[in-house]
């Protein structure tokens, strides 16, 4: 019984040690790859803002829009 318990503990220690070493290497390699990628990729170029033509077109139809919304609210409440 003592021999079986000793072998079980030894297997547990080796298994947990292997998992710990593997995960440590995985974190180190992933961190290194991340640093390499951020070092060698170019910075993203900012896009030029486009003017909103829809906002200018709707400013003239403001009275019509208010009338449509008022009619919808009135119909919903009644």
C-alpha positions in Angstrom: 0.0 0.0 0.0 2.8 2.4 0.8 4.5 1.7 -2.5 1.3 2.4 -4.4 0.7 5.7 -2.5 4.3 6.8 -3.2 4.0 6.1 -6.9 0.7 8.0 -7.0 2.3 11.1 -5.4 5.3 10.9 -7.7 3.0 10.7 -10.7 1.0 13.6 -9.4 4.1 15.8 -8.8 5.5 15.0 -12.3 2.2 15.7 -13.9 1.6 19.0 -12.2 5.2 20.0 -12.9 4.8 19.2 -16.5 1.6 21.2 -16.8 3.2 24.2 -14.9 6.3 24.2 -17.2 4.1 23.9 -20.3 1.8 26.8 -19.3 4.8 28.9 -18.3 6.4 28.4 -21.7 3.1 29.0 -23.5 2.7 32.4 -21.7 6.3 33.4 -22.5 6.1 32.4 -26.1 2.7 34.2 -26.6 4.0 37.3 -24.9 7.1 37.3 -27.1 5.1 36.8 -30.3 2.8 39.6 -29.3 5.8 42.0 -28.8 7.2 40.9 -32.2 3.9 41.5 -34.0 3.4 45.0 -32.5 7.0 45.9 -33.3 7.0 45.0 -37.0 3.4 45.9 -38.0 2.8 49.4 -39.3 0.6 51.7 -37.3 -2.9 52.0 -38.7 -3.6 55.1 -40.8 -6.4 57.3 -39.5 -9.3 57.6 -42.0 -10.5 61.0 -43.1 -13.9 62.0 -41.7 -16.6 62.2 -44.4 -19.1 65.0 -44.1 -22.6 63.8 -43.4 -24.8 64.8 -46.3 -27.9 63.2 -44.7 -27.8 65.7 -41.9 -27.9 68.7 -44.2 -30.7 67.2 -46.3 -32.9 66.5 -43.2 -32.6 70.0 -41.8 -34.9 71.4 -44.5 -37.6 68.7 -43.8 -37.7 69.5 -40.1 -41.4 70.7 -40.2 -42.5 67.6 -42.1 -40.6 65.3 -39.7 -42.2 66.9 -36.7 -45.6 66.5 -38.2 -45.0 62.8 -39.0 -43.8 62.1 -35.5 -46.7 64.0 -33.9 -49.2 62.0 -36.0 -47.5 58.8 -35.0 -47.6 59.7 -31.3 -51.2 60.8 -31.5 -52.2 57.6 -33.2 -50.3 55.5 -30.6 -51.9 57.3 -27.7 -55.5 57.0 -29.0 
